[in-house]
Amino acid sequence: MVDSIERLRAAILVARTRDPAVSRTARLVAEGMPKMAKKLAEEAIEVGLEAMQNDRGRVILESADLIYNLAVLWTQIGVSPDEVWREMDRREALFGIAEKLPKTRATPQAAASGTPDIAARAPAALRAG
């Protein structure tokens, strides 16, 4: 999977410079971060809705869309997959691979920089999960 994400990232880096009239990726990048974030949220919702319908095939298709949109957003904001994998490794060492960090806990990077944790900046409705 790591290789697939790296290949996807490389393809996005090339595609984002193409003509937006013929490249979905270039069009998404041209529309800016708000559009990219909206598309990512839409795809996440679609995965959840298909899961609620217990439609395994549609969950797979929508998950691929979700991963694509996540990779586009990462590329635009300058996040590499390796940075995410390092964070996953750090969390595994702290809590085990199947656990998620508590929402109220600041990340080490946020604590060191004096920047509030992103979870603390999110609207209350998004933090509830």
Steps between C-alpha positions, in 0.01 A plus 500: 500500500782741580633459146152564358465822698847613388410427135173688545686796651748505210214489248321785680815713492508463122125526441450815703699696239287380207215685335204515744266452203627143454640405842275449801801535729608829339143630523477406868833671574397810304180525705709530817520356848136564595384284207758231578392489864133487399562211259690310769213545745244396238690181423533415870124543541436280197717223648301521822165497322594198290622322813166567667335331200745210545601540134852360501564567131396865526710542816803386301425740212432796728808419711715526188344842431567600860866397480542685167353821643709467815814460290410809293452703817826367653691589183359851488575575865844338486440190711684189389363153564819425695405768753164334554658155530744637761207634699328161474819333626518747789140430597554127477791529740286699746159337479509201267419497132122476548469804725458867419648788697256668737353816344606722791865396491733742324746351256869528592552732203219732612624504858857577392393777264248658734238454227164365618418146400288493183235297681458785748440742210239284331131582544340320794287287265814357338675438834211295638601185309 
